[in-house]
Amino acid sequence: MTATLNETTLDVPVDVRFTPAGTPLAVRHEGRIWAVAAEPVHWFDRDSWWDTQSTAAVGSGDLVSIEYWRLQVRLSTNSVLRTFDLRRDPLSDQWLLESITDN
C-alpha cells in the first residue's frame, strides 16, 4: 500500500500572527486559529516577471520576490497536524493560504 498526501489548493487570504522576530505563531483561516506546532520553513521565489503585462516605474521596489512559509499547524494539542503553505506576493501585505496538506 502506498501512502498519499491529500492536498487542497486554495489561494485564500488569511491572517498570520508573528513573533517579534518575524516567525509565524498562528494562522486564522475560516474563523479558526491554527497554532504553529513545529519549526516553520521560510523561503523566497521569483515571479515570472517576463510573463506579466505590467510595467513598473523606476524605484518601485522589489516586484519579483514572492515570500513563502511552510507551517505545520494544529487546532489543539490533540488534533492532527496539517501543513499550510503561505504566500505573500511582491508589494502586498496580505498573506494567502496557497495549499493545505493532510499529513
C-alpha positions as CSV (number, residue, x, y, z in Angstrom):
1,M,0.0,0.0,0.0
2,T,1.3,3.4,-0.9
3,A,0.6,6.4,1.4
4,T,-0.5,9.5,-0.4
5,L,-1.0,13.0,0.9
6,N,-4.3,14.8,0.5
7,E,-3.6,18.3,-0.7
8,T,-6.1,21.1,-1.3
9,T,-5.2,24.2,-3.3
10,L,-6.9,27.4,-2.1
11,D,-5.2,30.8,-2.6
12,V,-7.4,32.4,0.0
13,P,-6.5,35.4,2.3
14,V,-5.5,34.5,5.9
15,D,-4.4,36.5,8.9
16,V,-0.9,35.5,10.3
17,R,0.3,36.3,13.8
18,F,4.1,36.6,14.0
19,T,6.7,36.7,16.9
20,P,8.6,39.9,17.3
21,A,11.4,38.2,15.4
22,G,9.1,37.6,12.4
23,T,8.4,33.9,12.8
24,P,4.7,32.8,12.4
25,L,2.9,31.8,15.6
26,A,-0.6,31.1,14.3
27,V,-2.9,31.4,11.3
28,R,-6.5,32.4,11.2
29,H,-8.4,30.5,8.5
30,E,-12.2,30.3,8.2
31,G,-12.6,31.7,11.7
32,R,-10.4,29.1,13.3
33,I,-6.9,29.7,14.9
34,W,-4.3,27.2,13.8
35,A,-1.2,27.2,16.1
36,V,2.2,26.6,14.6
37,A,3.4,23.3,16.1
38,A,6.9,22.8,14.5
39,E,9.8,24.9,13.2
40,P,8.5,26.8,10.1
41,V,10.3,26.7,6.8
42,H,10.9,30.1,5.1
43,W,12.0,30.8,1.5
44,F,11.7,33.3,-1.4
45,D,11.0,32.5,-5.0
46,R,10.9,34.8,-8.1
47,D,7.8,35.8,-10.0
48,S,7.9,35.2,-13.8
49,W,8.0,39.0,-14.4
50,W,8.6,38.4,-18.1
51,D,5.2,36.7,-18.4
52,T,3.3,39.7,-17.0
53,Q,1.8,42.6,-19.0
54,S,2.5,45.2,-16.3
55,T,5.5,47.5,-16.1
56,A,6.9,49.3,-13.1
57,A,8.3,52.7,-12.5
58,V,11.9,53.1,-11.6
59,G,12.3,52.9,-7.8
60,S,9.1,50.8,-7.3
61,G,11.0,48.3,-5.1
62,D,11.2,44.5,-5.4
63,L,8.5,43.4,-7.7
64,V,9.5,39.8,-8.2
65,S,10.3,38.2,-4.8
66,I,7.5,36.0,-3.6
67,E,7.7,35.1,0.1
68,Y,6.7,31.7,1.4
69,W,6.2,29.9,4.7
70,R,5.5,26.2,5.1
71,L,3.9,25.6,8.5
72,Q,3.0,22.5,10.5
73,V,-0.2,23.6,12.3
74,R,-2.9,22.2,14.5
75,L,-6.2,23.4,16.1
76,S,-5.4,21.9,19.6
77,T,-2.7,19.8,21.2
78,N,-4.8,16.6,20.4
79,S,-5.6,17.4,16.8
80,V,-3.8,16.1,13.7
81,L,-1.0,18.1,12.1
82,R,-1.7,19.8,8.8
83,T,0.7,21.6,6.5
84,F,-0.1,25.1,5.4
85,D,1.8,26.7,2.6
86,L,1.5,30.5,2.8
87,R,2.5,33.0,0.1
88,R,2.9,36.8,0.0
89,D,3.2,38.4,-3.4
90,P,5.5,41.3,-4.0
91,L,4.3,44.7,-2.6
92,S,1.4,43.0,-0.8
93,D,0.7,42.9,2.9
94,Q,-1.9,40.1,2.5
95,W,-0.9,36.5,3.1
96,L,-2.5,33.8,1.0
97,L,-3.1,30.2,2.1
98,E,-1.9,28.6,-1.1
99,S,-2.5,25.0,0.0
100,I,-3.3,22.6,2.8
101,T,-1.8,19.1,3.1
102,D,-3.0,16.5,5.5
103,N,0.0,14.7,7.0
